[in-house]
Amino acid sequence: MASSLPHRRPASFRRFASIPQNYGLFVVILGLLFFVANATGQQDPINNFCRRFGHQSAVVDRRLYIDGGLVNWNPISTYPGNYSNTWLLYQDLARDVADVGMPPLYANLSKNSSIPDVSGGSLWGDEVNKYLYLFGGEYYQQPPPTRFLLYAYDILNNFWVSLGPPQPASISPVSYGAGVAVSERGEGYYYGGWLSNNSVSGWGADSPPVATTGLVKYDMDTNSWTNNTGPDGVRRAEGALVFIPAGDGGMLVYLGGITDLYGNGTVTGQGLDTIYLYDVLSSKWYAQHASGTIPGDRRRFCAGVTWAADQSSYNM
């Protein structure tokens, strides 16, 4: 299917003008003080790193940004437990790494204690206006806050800001759903995910987690939200969502993960033989049945997409 996407959207220059000009400096200083204060109580995120999982990441201008998640410190025999990653990290993908393997990891970006450290959220990258938006996720060994907020990181000025609670209020703090950013359109999407005691304030420790059925859409330029329906009434989580520039406005492609058929946290694998596509212009869902050698079920996995030069086919 050939693409006829519109040209890249112009920059909106929405650099949160309502924030005092010295606010960014204040947050940077506060973040540095927080880093120094906690350095004695935590391991070094670069030198003591063993492995990381459950984090949210995004690529903007050939930089891979990594936020939150859980980390194991090295040596893992000494530090066998999971610890919250409190840093916003990045790796420069444009750097020539022929002699060093993976691009070096940096931990010098601002992130103060008012910004949550979550797992299973989404980090939507805006390559036009140079922002990262932190949506959803669950908290580790601490209760979720009473207010569910969207946070933004200004890449150019190196500071974070809260954009307030999503509206309408029916947009809930979910975790381990499937998220993707469509920078060309200035939109972030999040499908499915879990409502649980780790993400929703007052959920109750004895209440089972429940997967959701909806597709959340965030407009980066207007800071507005839309709560759309999924392809059916099935509750899903832990799958993957990608964007392909097919059709007039592009399509979202969802695959894998699990289903919560009874709304009580009892999971069943979502087979990879059925792929769900969402037309972002018509807001319509389609189901496509795959053929060939179908991979086994999987959850909490990563997915990427690329396509032929003439956009005649797409590979995930």
C-alpha positions, -999 to +999 in steps of 0.1 A: +000+000+000+016+033-011+019+061+014+006+096+008+013+111+042+013+149+045+046+167+049+062+168+084+042+190+107+058+224+114+073+231+148+047+246+172+073+265+193+054+254+223+082+256+248+058+259+277+059+297+276+039+300+308+069+287+328+092+315+342+124+316+323+145+308+354+124+277+361+145+255+338+177+266+356+160+260+390+150+225+380+184+217+366+200+229+398+175+209+419+181+179+398+219+181+403+214+185+440+192+155+441+217+135+421+245+145+445+224+137+476+214+103+463+248+093+449+259+080+482+227+059+486+226+043+451+250+026+428+265+043+398+241+039+368+270+034+344+298+017+363+276-006+384+250-014+358+242-051+352+208-052+335+177-031+331+141-040+322+106-025+322+119+009+312+104+032+286+125+046+258+124+069+228+147+080+200+150+117+191+177+131+168+196+098+169+197+098+207+182+068+225+166+081+258+160+055+285+137+064+315+127+045+346+123+007+347+140-016+371+177-023+373+200-049+388+234-038+400+267-056+394+277-080+408+242-094+409+253-120+435+257-091+459+227-071+447+201-097+437+171-074+442+154-051+418+159-013+422+141+016+406+161+034+379+159+070+390+179+084+360+170+096+326+198+081+305+208+083+269+230+068+242+242+086+211+233+064+182+251+086+157+285+080+173+309+058+155+312+027+178+333+005+156+359+000+183+337+002+214+306-019+205+274-004+221+273+035+222+284+048+256+257+054+282+253+089+297+236+098+330+240+135+331+205+146+322+181+164+347+155+144+366+145+156+401+126+137+427+092+152+416+093+132+384+082+096+389+103+065+384+080+040+368+080+008+348+059-002+319+049+033+308+054+050+275+080+077+265+066+095+235+093+113+215+085+145+196+112+150+171+097+183+158+095+202+191+122+182+209+102+168+238+097+135+256+063+128+272+061+103+300+027+086+302+015+058+326+036+032+342+036+015+376+054+022+408+078-002+426+076-006+464+057+026+468+020+035+463+010+055+432+002+091+437-033+103+442-031+125+411-023+109+377-002+134+357+015+137+323+051+148+324+072+164+296+110+166+293+123+196+273+154+181+255+168+215+244+166+231+278+171+199+299+142+202+323+110+185+332+075+199+338+041+185+348+014+191+322-014+182+347-038+153+347-051+139+314-086+150+305-112+135+303-109+118+337-118+085+321-081+082+309-066+060+336-030+054+348-023+022+330+009+002+328+025-024+304+002-014+276+015-008+241+026+028+232+040+046+202+046+082+191+038+095+157+061+125+156+050+135+120+015+140+133+024+152+168+005+123+184+011+097+211-009+065+214-013+039+241-034+008+237-045-015+265-025-020+297-031-029+333-050-011+360-036-023+393-026-014+428+008-004+414-006+022+390-040+034+404-042+051+438-067+034+461-071+004+439-066-020+468-039-045+475-065-074+475-081-063+442-068-082+411-052-063+382-075-056+353-065-051+317-082-024+296-098-022+262-092+013+250-068+033+228-056+066+243-045+094+219-026+124+230-021+156+208+013+170+216+006+204+200-027+211+218-021+191+250-055+174+244-067+138+248-090+114+231-102+080+245-110+057+217-122+021+216-101-009+208-107-034+180-132-053+201-143-056+237-113-078+247-090-066+275-054-066+264-019-057+278+018-063+273+017-063+235+036-040+210+024-011+189+042+004+159+033+030+133+036+025+095+032+053+069+005+034+050-026+051+035-034+088+038-026+093+074-007+061+085-017+031+105-010+017+139-002-020+141-007-040+173+005-075+179+012-100+207+008-097+244-020-112+265-057-110+269-076-107+302-109-123+291-126-123+326-113-090+339-096-105+369-060-107+359-062-143+345-042-141+313-043-159+280-018-154+252-028-132+223-016-152+193+006-136+167-016-151+140-039-121+143-026-086+138-047-055+145-045-024+124-058+011+133-064+038+106-055+070+124-077+091+100-109+071+100-104+058+136-113+023+124-098-010+134-091-039+111-079-075+119-054-092+096-046-129+098-010-138+093+002-169+074+035-188+072+055-198+103+038-180+132+060-173+162+050-184+196+031-162+220+051-135+238+045-106+262+064-075+273+086-077+242+100-050+219+089-045+182+104-024+155+093-017+119+110-009+086+099-008+050+110-010+014+122+022-003+090+023-024+069+015+007+054-015-010+059-037+020+065-033+058+085-056+081+081-059+118 
